[in-house]
Amino acid sequence: MSTPNAAPVAKLGEIVANVIQTTVEPDDLLIESAMVDSLTAVDIVLAVQAAFGCKVPPTEIEEHLESVNALAAFVEENQKA
């Protein structure tokens, strides 16, 4: 996985922080560390879809919400222009 650009990482970090009500670093493990549970994962996915126009498939949520960087890499590959 390539390193995502800083702009999407910053915006996605804000989205995640707003949903879980705590600051996160780009490499923090979100699900594994229990910062994100199934309900907050859905909220994050919906916010990402609204902000970036890309939908995270339900079967891939855990993979792409591993960290903010992982989510940013997914967004960069799937963002609608």
N, C-alpha and C positions, 0 to 999 in steps of 0.2 A: 504494500500500500504506500502510495506517495504521500509526501507531507502536504496537507491542505493549505490553501492560501489563508493569510491572517484575517482578512475581512469576514469570510463565512465563519471562521472559528470564533471570532469575537461576537458576532451576532448570535450564533448558536449557543455560545457560553451564556449570553444574556437570557436567551429563551429558557435554557435549562435552569439557570439560577432563579429566574422568575417563577418557574413551575415548582421547583423543590424548595424555594425560599432559603437557599444558602449558596455561597459562591463556590464555583468549581474551577479547577485547573483543566486545561485541554486534555491532559493524559489521565485524569482521575477515572478510576473504574466505577462507572455509575451503577450498573445493576449488581455486579459482584460485591460491591461495598455496601449495598442496600440503600444507597442514596435515592435510587429510583426503583419503585415497585411497579406492578402491572398497571395500576391506575394512573400514576404519574407518567409512565411510559406512553400511555395513550394520549395524555394531555400534551406531552412533548411532541409526539408525532403529528398531532393535529395542528399545533403551533408552527411546526416546521413546514407542513403542507401549506398553511396559509401564508407564511412568510416567503417561501422559496418555490412554491408550486410543484413540489415533488412529493410523491406518496411513498411511504415506507411500507412494503408489503408486510402483512401481519406475521408471516412466517419468518421474517428477517429482522423484526424489531430488536430482539436480543443481540443479534450480531452488530447492527448499526448503532445501537445505543450503548455499546461497550464503553465508549468515551466520547467527549466532544469532538476530538480529532477524527474518530471513526465516523461519526455522524457527518462531519464536514466533508470527509472524503466521499461519502455516499451522495451528499447534496451536490457537490461539484460534478459528479458523474451523471446525475439525474435531473439537475435543475432545468426547468423549462425556460427558454430564452424569452 
